[in-house]
């Protein structure tokens, strides 16, 4: 006699390795999909002032009016950077009151301005796009490129002032004889003040970058303290729930 109502044992089922691997990889993809996106910490205000510094330096370098000569052979002429970029010999520039020492200093000024433009654009890109690289993030948080641009602007104006001092005592620009225009005086023109404005813009960019970094650090510190408080509160509630499950002692008269 057969017992039809008895349950038949189910055979053991072993999942294939390929299917389990596929399921595990799909689970990992879902976890990566729901993972929060990293923060790139963009700073639009600092990027704007860094870009303004680069633009001002580029305009100053292209502008021919750096120093105006009053008196001497080149009365009314301007000292600029465009003539020292490409020239055949220093003697060709003597008719424009450029001495050999002035040409060398102004060529160095051109190099400094180019480095300042590159540094400002680099700082603008870091602040505008953000980065996750540790070294680039350190450069961005400490406003290294903006501070470098401000120092280069100060160095540029210092060298231009040195050129003006050389020009006032230059024998190339003097007129022989005792005439009213023998004494040479100089006057700083547009490019000198554009470099000053570029340095001020770099200082503002560095200030906003450092303030933003301090704000981020303060916010992260506050967030970590709130997380610790919430964890302590959660553990204390779990401990209280565990104590509530313990039965009270038996009544003893």
C-alpha positions as CSV (number, residue, x, y, z in Angstrom):
1,X,0.0,0.0,0.0
2,X,1.4,3.3,-1.1
3,X,1.0,6.4,1.0
4,X,0.2,9.2,-1.4
5,X,-0.2,11.9,1.2
6,X,3.4,11.8,2.4
7,X,5.6,14.7,1.2
8,X,8.4,13.7,-1.1
9,X,11.8,15.1,-0.2
10,X,13.0,17.9,-2.6
11,X,16.3,17.3,-4.2
12,X,19.2,19.5,-3.3
13,X,19.7,22.5,-5.6
14,X,23.2,23.8,-6.2
15,X,23.3,27.2,-8.0
16,X,25.7,27.4,-10.8
17,X,28.9,29.4,-10.3
18,X,28.2,31.6,-13.3
19,X,24.8,32.6,-12.2
20,X,26.0,33.4,-8.7
21,X,28.8,35.5,-10.0
22,X,26.4,37.4,-12.3
23,X,24.1,38.0,-9.3
24,X,27.0,39.2,-7.1
25,X,28.3,41.6,-9.8
26,X,24.8,43.0,-10.3
27,X,24.5,43.6,-6.6
28,X,27.9,45.4,-6.6
29,X,26.7,47.6,-9.6
30,X,23.6,48.5,-7.6
31,X,25.7,49.5,-4.6
32,X,28.0,51.6,-6.8
33,X,25.0,53.2,-8.5
34,X,23.5,54.3,-5.2
35,X,26.8,55.5,-3.8
36,X,26.8,59.3,-3.4
37,X,28.7,61.4,-5.9
38,X,32.0,62.9,-4.7
39,X,32.0,66.7,-4.1
40,X,34.5,68.7,-6.2
41,X,34.3,71.8,-4.0
42,X,33.9,74.5,-6.7
43,X,34.4,78.2,-5.9
44,X,32.8,80.4,-8.5
45,X,33.7,83.7,-6.8
46,X,37.4,82.9,-6.5
47,X,37.4,81.6,-10.1
48,X,36.0,85.0,-11.3
49,X,38.7,87.1,-9.6
50,X,41.4,84.7,-10.9
51,X,40.1,85.0,-14.4
52,X,39.9,88.8,-14.1
53,X,43.6,88.8,-13.0
54,X,44.6,86.8,-16.0
55,X,42.7,89.1,-18.4
56,X,44.1,92.3,-16.8
57,X,47.7,91.0,-17.1
58,X,47.2,90.0,-20.7
59,X,45.8,93.5,-21.5
60,X,48.7,95.2,-19.7
61,X,51.3,93.1,-21.6
62,X,49.7,94.0,-24.9
63,X,49.3,97.7,-24.1
64,X,52.2,99.8,-25.3
65,X,51.8,102.5,-22.6
66,X,53.8,101.6,-19.5
67,X,55.9,104.7,-18.9
68,X,55.5,108.2,-20.5
69,X,58.7,110.1,-21.0
70,X,58.6,113.8,-20.3
71,X,61.7,115.7,-21.5
72,X,64.9,114.6,-23.2
73,X,65.2,113.3,-26.8
74,X,62.1,111.1,-26.5
75,X,59.7,113.7,-25.1
76,X,56.1,112.4,-25.3
77,X,57.1,108.8,-26.2
78,X,56.1,105.7,-24.3
79,X,58.1,102.8,-22.9
80,X,56.4,99.5,-23.6
81,X,57.0,95.8,-23.8
82,X,56.2,95.2,-27.4
83,X,59.5,96.7,-28.7
84,X,61.7,94.4,-26.5
85,X,60.0,91.1,-27.6
86,X,61.4,91.1,-31.1
87,X,64.4,93.3,-32.0
88,X,67.6,92.9,-33.9
89,X,70.0,94.8,-31.7
90,X,69.9,97.1,-28.7
91,X,71.3,99.9,-30.8
92,X,68.1,99.9,-32.8
93,X,66.2,100.8,-29.7
94,X,68.4,103.6,-28.5
95,X,66.5,106.1,-30.8
96,X,63.5,105.2,-28.6
97,X,65.5,105.8,-25.4
98,X,65.8,102.1,-24.6
99,X,69.2,101.3,-23.0
100,X,70.7,97.8,-22.9
101,X,69.9,97.4,-19.2
102,X,66.3,98.6,-19.7
103,X,65.8,96.1,-22.5
104,X,67.0,93.2,-20.3
105,X,64.8,94.2,-17.4
106,X,61.7,94.6,-19.6
107,X,62.3,91.2,-21.2
108,X,62.2,89.8,-17.7
109,X,59.0,91.7,-17.1
110,X,57.5,90.0,-20.1
111,X,58.4,86.5,-18.7
112,X,56.9,87.4,-15.3
113,X,53.7,88.5,-16.9
114,X,53.4,85.3,-18.9
115,X,53.9,83.2,-15.8
116,X,51.3,85.3,-13.9
117,X,48.8,84.7,-16.7
118,X,49.4,80.9,-16.6
119,X,49.1,80.8,-12.8
120,X,45.9,82.8,-12.8
121,X,44.3,80.6,-15.5
122,X,45.4,77.5,-13.6
123,X,43.8,78.8,-10.4
124,X,40.6,79.7,-12.3
125,X,40.3,76.2,-13.7
126,X,40.9,74.6,-10.2
127,X,38.2,76.8,-8.6
128,X,35.8,76.5,-11.5
129,X,36.0,72.7,-12.1
130,X,37.2,71.4,-8.8
131,X,39.4,68.4,-8.3
132,X,39.7,65.1,-6.3
133,X,43.5,64.9,-6.6
134,X,45.2,65.4,-3.2
135,X,48.0,67.6,-4.5
136,X,45.8,69.8,-6.7
137,X,43.3,70.1,-3.9
138,X,46.0,71.2,-1.5
139,X,47.1,73.9,-4.1
140,X,43.5,75.0,-4.5
141,X,42.7,75.1,-0.7
142,X,45.8,77.2,0.0
143,X,45.3,79.5,-3.0
144,X,49.0,78.9,-4.0
145,X,48.5,80.0,-7.7
146,X,46.6,83.2,-6.7
147,X,49.3,84.2,-4.1
148,X,52.0,83.5,-6.7
149,X,50.2,85.8,-9.2
150,X,50.0,88.6,-6.6
151,X,53.7,88.3,-5.8
152,X,54.5,88.4,-9.6
153,X,52.4,91.5,-10.0
154,X,54.3,93.2,-7.2
155,X,57.6,92.1,-8.8
156,X,56.5,93.5,-12.2
157,X,55.7,96.9,-10.8
158,X,58.9,97.0,-8.8
159,X,60.9,96.3,-12.0
160,X,59.0,98.9,-14.0
161,X,59.8,101.4,-11.3
162,X,63.4,100.4,-11.6
163,X,63.3,101.0,-15.3
164,X,61.8,104.5,-14.7
165,X,64.7,105.3,-12.3
166,X,67.2,104.1,-14.9
167,X,65.5,106.2,-17.6
168,X,65.7,109.4,-15.6
169,X,69.4,109.0,-15.3
170,X,70.0,107.6,-18.7
171,X,72.6,109.2,-21.0
172,X,70.8,107.8,-24.1
173,X,67.7,110.0,-23.5
174,X,69.6,113.2,-22.5
175,X,69.8,116.2,-24.8
176,X,73.3,117.7,-24.9
177,X,73.3,121.3,-23.8
178,X,71.4,123.4,-21.4
179,X,67.8,123.4,-22.7
180,X,64.5,123.4,-20.9
181,X,63.9,119.8,-21.9
182,X,67.2,118.4,-20.6
183,X,65.8,117.0,-17.4
184,X,63.9,113.8,-17.9
185,X,60.9,112.9,-15.8
186,X,58.6,109.9,-16.2
187,X,54.9,109.2,-15.6
188,X,53.4,105.8,-15.1
189,X,50.6,105.0,-17.6
190,X,47.8,102.5,-18.2
191,X,49.7,99.2,-18.0
192,X,51.3,99.9,-14.7
193,X,47.8,100.4,-13.1
194,X,46.4,97.4,-14.9
195,X,49.1,95.2,-13.3
196,X,48.2,96.8,-9.9
197,X,44.5,95.9,-10.5
198,X,45.5,92.4,-11.5
199,X,47.5,92.0,-8.2
200,X,44.5,93.2,-6.2
201,X,42.2,90.8,-8.1
202,X,44.6,87.9,-7.2
203,X,44.5,89.0,-3.5
204,X,40.7,88.9,-3.6
205,X,40.7,85.5,-5.3
206,X,43.1,84.1,-2.6
207,X,41.0,85.6,0.2
208,X,37.8,84.1,-1.1
209,X,39.5,80.8,-1.6
210,X,40.9,80.6,1.9
211,X,37.5,81.7,3.4
212,X,35.7,79.0,1.5
213,X,38.3,76.4,2.7
214,X,37.8,77.5,6.3
215,X,34.0,77.3,5.9
216,X,34.2,73.8,4.4
217,X,36.5,72.7,7.3
218,X,34.1,74.2,9.9
219,X,31.1,72.6,8.2
220,X,32.8,69.2,8.1
221,X,33.8,69.4,11.8
222,X,30.2,70.3,12.7
223,X,28.8,67.4,10.6
224,X,31.2,64.9,12.3
225,X,30.1,66.1,15.7
226,X,26.5,65.7,14.8
227,X,27.2,62.2,13.5
228,X,28.9,61.3,16.7
229,X,25.9,62.6,18.8
230,X,23.4,60.7,16.6
231,X,25.5,57.5,17.0
232,X,25.7,57.9,20.8
233,X,21.9,58.5,20.9
234,X,21.2,55.4,18.8
235,X,23.5,53.2,21.0
236,X,21.9,54.5,24.2
237,X,18.4,53.8,22.8
238,X,19.5,50.3,21.9
239,X,20.9,49.7,25.4
240,X,17.6,51.0,26.9
241,X,15.6,48.6,24.7
242,X,17.8,45.7,25.8
243,X,17.2,46.6,29.5
244,X,13.4,46.7,28.9
245,X,13.4,43.1,27.7
246,X,14.8,41.8,31.0
247,X,11.9,40.4,33.1
248,X,11.4,42.0,36.5
249,X,12.4,40.0,39.6
250,X,9.9,37.7,41.2
251,X,7.7,39.2,43.9
252,X,8.9,38.2,47.3
253,X,6.6,39.2,50.2
